[in-house]
Amino acid sequence: MVLPVPPDDFQRLFEMAPGLYLVLRPDLTIVAVSEAYLNATMTKRDEILGRGLFDVFPDNPDDIDATGVNNLRSSLDRVREDRVPHAMPVQKYDIRRPEEDGGEFEVRYWSPLNTPVFRDGEIAYIIHRVEDVTEFIRLKLQRAEQNKISEELRTRADEMEAEIYLRAQQVEEANRKLRVANEELARLYETERLESQETLRRTELWRQAFLRDVLLSVTEGKLTICTGTGELPVRYDVAYEPIVLVPEALRAVRAAAGEVADARGYDSSRIDDLVTAVSEATMNAIVHAGGGVSTVCVSQSGVVQVWVEDSGGGIDIGHLPQATLEKGFTTAGSLGHGFFMILRCIDRLYLLTGPNGTTVVLEKEKTEPEPAWLRARSG
């Protein structure tokens, strides 16, 4: 039996997390902060806890065009009003150096995500997560003057710019669609409250179809939510006999997937990604469904396909938006802590779930396929 983590350890785990995290009360008072955030913002924990966010991080008074405070406040207001996560586009927000270092403001650029945390149906906290993209923005601004920059660096900068812009736009559009859908569902439930169960069933099917389309778009075509076995992919040739999923079998499943990919000439990084995704998916089946069966298959063209099937109580699909967009999200009965990582490591993921069990199909190609948005553009 796994013993629960003591509350004091949870605080230490949060503070030592590698990401840049700040926890706010709804009134925007700072109540917790990770070490990585303190290092990135040149602040000290005992000097910022209990203070207002914008008291600690004001706009640069020397920048008359500063928009950091207004834009961040607008994002936090949206989170409090709409009660959903909000991803901001890349934001210029200068940080003040400590007094012993002169106290001047240092130019910084950030990619923020603000997420509500609920208690008894009300927002108890807001998690403010940022990524420091200052170096990327500086490269972009200086690119015109760097005539000797290599072609490889220019290509990478363009790819990073496209990825950051596309993700920000997709998340923003997903938030907008979800708000519209929630408003429409609220109206439907209110006006059709006394109608038959058949009407409610059709409404739920529409919601699931809408959620499926949104997740397919946000994940760039990686995640397909299946409503029946007919929507699962064709099972390729079995490369290894099915393995019954118990904790002791995890190493065998990882080894089987890695050996099949290695035999087809996959490079080490793609093998590592495949093994990571398989490990997370099989662990979820063991932890949340009590076990299952894993089968490693391969196509004639060398696509590795791993089936993970269990007979547990199924997954709450309503948790998939957070599990897809929020790194580290976990809740009992969901795909768990590793779902975000699985989507990062795999080329395609098919999910069929219900009260009689769950089937997860992972597919990895030898070389990274073009993103769905690029295929659509070229088509």
Secondary structure, DSSP 8 states (H G I E B T S, - for coil): ------HHHHHHHHHT-SSEEEEE-TT-BEEEE-HHHHHHHT--HHHHTTSBHHHHS---TT-TT--HHHHHHHHHHHHHHH-S-EE---EE--EE--GGGT--EE--EEEEEEEEEEETTEEEEEEEEEEE-HHHHHHHHHGGG-TT--HHHHHHHHHHHHHHHHHHHHHHHHHHHHHHHHHHHHHHHHHTTTS-HHHHHHHHHHHHHHHHHHHHHHTTT-EEEESSGGGS----EE-S--EEE-GGGHHHHHHHHHHHHHHTT--HHHHHHHHHHHHHHHHHHHHHHS-EEEEEEE-TT--EEEEEEE-SS---GGGHHHHHHSTT---TTSS-TTHHHHHHH-SEEEEEEETTEEEEEEEE-SS----HHHHHHH-
